[in-house]
Amino acid sequence: MNVTKETFVTAFALFSLFFGAGNLILPPLLGFRSGELWWLVALGFCLSAVLIPILGILAHARLQGTLFDLGKKVSPTFSWVYSFLIYAIAISLPSPRTAAVTHEMAIAPVFRTPSILTSSIYFILVFIFVMNRSKILNVIGKWLTPAIILILLAIISTTFFSFEFNFGNINFNSPFTDGVLEGYQTFDAIGAVVVGGVIIVSINLKMADANYNEKKALIANAGWLAGSGLFLIYAGLILTGALMHSEFDDTITRTALLSGIGKYTLGSTANLLLSVLVGLACFTTAVGIITGTSDFVKYRFKNSQKAYTLTALIGCVLGVAMGQFNVGYIIAVALPALMFVYPITVVLILLNVIPLKFASPKVFKWVVFTTILFSIPDFLASIGLGESIAGISEWIPLSQFSMGWVLPATAIFVLNNFTTKDQ
């Protein structure tokens, strides 16, 4: 087997599975609002939307397991609840959002058809791909991802060479942390712990004769390669939005901005190229999410193919139901769930990639519990109950940035490792 070739194929697959609906529509608007501090926003965004997800893939490479294994050091019960919550969110929000974005940007402007028709056809095709999962890496890695990259590079490079480097007003109070929080909406950390299992299973099928270290090295190299590509694309899209600050109204939506950028950079071919881009980026993400969810359920039911098929069917039905709503509505609905579950996911990923001597079961339990506790105020604020806990939030560092869990979790991690002799 050609290891170099497989590394690039896997890297392309990772890039495509991560680069979905949220990844496509979020960066340009971030840049549009960031002015000359676009680079600082880009760093924050890429921290939560590139670095953490790639670390999630590396965590899976170490564990060689499923999402359940990610949190089992806390307790089996916690891991069951967390896994159910993650997969329920994944198939209920980011997966349907891919259909909504596809409809708003690629289908409705051309065909004027109802969104329910788009989501129905869309998830029928998703179901077909999910049921042919052995071909996922080859199809996505070899054909779809290169097309996505070429179209994006055309948009970014045209902007770079056509617009002067003049920037508008800065509309963020804290550019870096606002970038980090906007990265939550990509769902990429969640995608990593869900899709990571798909990659592990696919690699194990294709490299049955390879040993653990060879598989781990391939996945790690592919992960960092995919991460580098994601960073360049994200930064390019954010810069593109920043350079076009004077071309659009301040109230423009995410999807409208991306469509407008396409028209400015690609001219008469914008509709066709953007349709291809949106369809490919969104579709591959939906396939990855539902495949990962189906794999998990299949594993928990003793490798039952019926469980796999039923889960895939349920995921696609949910996709049709939620995918008919507009993108803005789905993003708004997703925010409270993200403010609660994203910090827990980040902590679990980090604990699973650090040296084992610093990540004992006791450390897992205390750090995760602390993260949950200090994420509650951010969650309550996201559903409009922030005033009721304002007195408490004032005493939590970084709570004004909706990141009140960071320092307490770090302190508990350090305290546990310094006070526990036997790790």
Sequence and secondary structure as in RCSB ss.txt:
>XXXX:A:sequence
MNVTKETFVTAFALFSLFFGAGNLILPPLLGFRSGELWWLVALGFCLSAVLIPILGILAHARLQGTLFDLGKKVS
PTFSWVYSFLIYAIAISLPSPRTAAVTHEMAIAPVFRTPSILTSSIYFILVFIFVMNRSKILNVIGKWLTPAIIL
ILLAIISTTFFSFEFNFGNINFNSPFTDGVLEGYQTFDAIGAVVVGGVIIVSINLKMADANYNEKKALIANAGWL
AGSGLFLIYAGLILTGALMHSEFDDTITRTALLSGIGKYTLGSTANLLLSVLVGLACFTTAVGIITGTSDFVKYR
FKNSQKAYTLTALIGCVLGVAMGQFNVGYIIAVALPALMFVYPITVVLILLNVIPLKFASPKVFKWVVFTTILFS
IPDFLASIGLGESIAGISEWIPLSQFSMGWVLPATAIFVLNNFTTKDQ
>XXXX:A:secstr
  HHHHHHHHHHHHHHHHSSHHHHHHHHHHHHHHGGGHHHHHHHHHIIIIIHHHHHHHHHHHH S HHHHSTTT 
HHHHHHHHHHHHHHHHHTHHHHHHHHHIIIIIHHHH   HHHHHHHHHHHHHHHHTTGGGHHHHIIIIIHHHHHH
HHHHHHHHHHHHS S       SSHHHHHHHHHHTTTHHHHHHHHHHHHHHHHHHHTTTS HHHHHHHHHHHHHH
HHHHHHHHHHHHHHHHHHTTTSS TT  HHHHHHHHHHHHHGGGHHHHHHHHHHHHHHHHHHHHHHHHHHHHHHH
TTS HHHHHHHHHHHHHHHHHHHTS HHHHHHHHHHHHHHHHHHHHHHHHHHHS GGG  HHHHHHHHHHHHHHH
HHHHHHHTT GGGGHHHHTTSTTGGGT TTHHHHHHHHHHHHHH S  
